[in-house]
Amino acid sequence: MRLVLLGAPGSGKGTQAARLKEHLQVPHISTGDLLRAEVAAGTKLGLEAKEIMAAGNLVSDEILLGMLEDRFSRPDTAGGFILDGYPRNQAQADALDKLLGRIRQPMDFAVQLEVPTELLVERIAGRAKAEGRADDSPESVRTRLQVYENSTAPVIEFYRQHGQLTVVDGVGSLDEVFNRIIEALAPVKEVG
């Protein structure tokens, strides 16, 4: 199964991706982790990315897509993967769709974890306090959530139009949310 997890910061994507990885027996691919690994390994794309980041710039979609294409070519992705943190905007969704079509591994499902804004603010503020971070004030969190909402709304619509989107209530215990995701994926898993 090829799956993308969508959700605002604090929605629980990373936590649920780790659980889904074990359940589905497919790799969890976080673009942030992938980028750090490529830089650490000193690959051609990793060295390009390191130079860009050292200059204080964002790594281009083209470099990220190249890293993803390389990652998808590895044998452990033959049975699928869970993408977390990508795509973040319409251009990335279009590019990913084209890449997956070219390598004949089309996306099966996009799961959007839906959590009310005030609960997200609470979760992120709690996490920031636990980690000793002062930069996650409720106001800055609300701003980050608004930026997320503006950039990912087209991504959510992209997957909705492709008939691949399912929205899952992200409120509740880790087990409750996990079980909702598994139930939402059950028809796809049986067919796929």
N, C-alpha and C positions, 0 to 999 in steps of 0.2 A: 504494500500500500504506500502510495506517495501522498503525503499530507503536508499542508502548511497550517501553522498555528498563528492566528491573528488575535491581537488583544492589546489594550493599552498597557503602559508601564504599570506594574502592580496587579495585573489581572491573573497572574499565576501561570503564564505560558511556560516559563523555564521549568518550573516544578512539575507541571503536567507533562511536558515533553520528556522529562527524565523517566517518568512512570510509564508513559506510552512506549518509549524505547524498549523497556523490558517486556511489556505486554505484547507488543507487535513484533519484537525481535528484528527491528530495523534501526539503522543509525539515526541519532539526533544530530542535525547539522545546524549549528548556530553560526551565522556569518561572522560574528565577533570572534568566536573561538577559532574559526577557520582562518580568518585574517591573521590572528596572533600566531597560529601554527605555521602558516606560510612564511611569515616574517622570521620566526625562530628557525625554520628549516633553511632559510636563505634561498628559496626558489626564485626563479626569474620574476614571477608576479609578486612574490613576497618582498623582494628587493625594491621593485617599483613602488609598492605600497608603502614600504618603510620610508623611502625618500619623500613621498607625498605627505605622509603623516608628520615627518620631521619638520616639514615646512609649515605645519599647522593647517593643512588642507584635508578635505574629505577624500577618501579613496573613491575613484570613479566607479560608476555602475559597470563599465566595461571590464575593469580589473576584477571586481567582485564576481561578475558573471563568468569570467575566465577561471577563477578559483572554484566556483560552483561546478562548472563543466568538468574540470579535472576531478573534483570530489565525486561527481556522479559516475565517473568512468571506473571507479574502484569497485572490486567484486562485492564488497559488503552492501552496496546499494542496489544490487540486482533485484532484491525482494522489496525494495522501496526505501523510504526515508521520511523523516519528520523535519521540516524546515521551520526554524524559529528565528524571527528577526528579519526576515526577507520574504517577500517583497514589502517595502515600506511606502512605495508610491506607484502611480499608474505606469510610469515608464519602466520600472523594475518588473512589475507584473507582466507587462507586454513582452519584455525581453526574456523573462523566465519561461513564459508560455512558448515562445518561439524556440528557445533552447531545448526544452523538454520535448517539443514536437520533433525537432531535428534528431534527437537521440532516441526517439521512440519510447519515452517514459513519461507520458502525459500525467498531469496532476489528477489525483483521484478526488481529493476532498480538501476544502478549506474550512477550518473550524475557528469560529470567532468566539472568544470567551467574553461574554458581556457582563460587566460589573458597573454598578452606578458610580458616578464621578465622586461623590462624597466618600464612598467606601475606598475607592482607589487612593484618594488623598490621605485617608486614615492609614491605609496599608503602607504607602510610600513614606509618610511621615514617621510611622512606627519603625520601619526598616532603617530610615536615615538616623533616627535616634539610637537604635541598637548598634549601628555601625559608626556612630559618632560623627555623622556628617551634618554640617550646619547649613549646607546649600539647598536643602530640600524643605524650604518653608512651604506652608500651605499655598501661598500665592504663586511661588515658582512652580509648584507641582501642578496647579491648575493651568498655568501657562503652558507647561510641557504637555499636559493632556489635551489642551486645545490645539496645539501644533500637531500632535499625533492624530487627533480627530480630523483635522483639515487635510492632512496628507494621506491618511489611510482610507478615508471614506470612499475615494474612487477605487481602491484596491478591493474593498468589500463589495462594492457594486460590480466590479469586474468578475469576481467569482460567483456572485449572485446571477449575473447574466449568463455565465457559462454553466449554470446549474450545478455548481460544485460547492456552494456555501451552505453550511449549517451553523446556526447560532446556538450556543450552549450557555446556559445560566452559569456564570462563574462565581456565584455566591454560595457559600456552604463550606463544609469540611472538605479536605483534600480528597477523601474517598467519595464523597457525594458528587463533586465536580468530575472526578475521574470516571465514575460510573455513568454519568450523563454523557460524557464524550464517547465512551465505549458503546453505549446504547445507540448514539447517533451514527457511529461508524459501522454498526453490526450489519445493516443491509449491504453496504459496500464491501465489507470483508467477505461476506458469503458469496457475492457475485465475483469479486476479484480473486 
